[in-house]
Amino acid sequence: MAKPDWADRVAGLRQYLGLLQTQFAELFGVTQAAVSQWENGHREPSGDNYLLMGNLADEANCIWFWERAGVDVNRIERLASARKSPSKKSQKI
């Protein structure tokens, strides 16, 4: 059985950061064994951990991690665009 895509992404992020599994685990408050399970595809990281991974990843990969956590990236992009363009004073809801 092939490893899930997310397992390779997690391992790739750790390697990109140049961290050992134990060092990577410390960033997330988990054990080295948990990181090993993530990278082997036996247990998927939580949404909170995916959010943090997105914050640690480069710009090309951060969106993938955030989307995996359930973030509506399209909404963020729309909000960012709206802040850049001049608009009428927004109403408070």
N, C-alpha and C positions, 0 to 999 in steps of 0.2 A: 504494500500500500504506500502510495506516495505521500510525502509530507504536504500539509496544507500550505498555501501561499503565505499565510500570515507567519508561519514558523520561520520561513526563509527571510521574511522582512524583519522580524525581530532579531534574528542572528546577524543579518546584514547591518542593522543599526548598531548593534553592540560592536561589531568589527569596525564600522565606520568611526565610532567614537574611540576605538583603540583600547577597549576595556576588557578585562577578564570577566568571566561570569560572576565571580564574587563581587567585583566592583560594580558591575551593572546591577546586580541584585540590591546592593546598598542604596542605589538611587531610588529604588521602588519600594524599599522596605520589605523585601521578600528574601527568601533563601536562595542560595546558589542552585539548589535542587529545583526550585520553581522555575528559574531561568532555563535550566536544562530541559525541563518539561515543555516550556514554551518553544524552545528552539527545536525540539524533537517532534513537536506537533501533538504531544500528549495532553496538554492543557493550554487553553487559550488565555491570554492576559485579560484582565478586567478592563472595562471601559475607562476607568480612571487611569490605569497604567498606559492604555493606548493614547490618552490625552497627553500624558507626560512624554511618551515616546515622540509624539508629534512635535512637542516643544523642543525636544533634543535633536530632532532630525533636521537635515538641510531642507531648503525650500522646496526642492523637487519631490521630497518624500513626506513632508509633514502632513500634507492634505490627506494622503492615504491613511495615515495613522488616525487622524482626526475623524475621517469618515468612518473608519472601523469602530471608533468610539461612539458613533451616532451623531456627530456634529453635522449640522446642515451647512456645509461649506458654501453652497450657493447663496444662502441667506447672508452669510458673512460677507461674501463678495458684493452683494447688492447693497448692504449697509455701508461698506467701505466706499463704494462708488458714490453713494448718496452723500456721504460726508465730504467728498472731494468736489462735488459739483454744487454751485450756489443754488440754494433753494429757499422757499418761503420758510418763515419761522414755524417749526413743527409744534403741533399741539401736544399738550400733555394728556395722557389718557388716565 
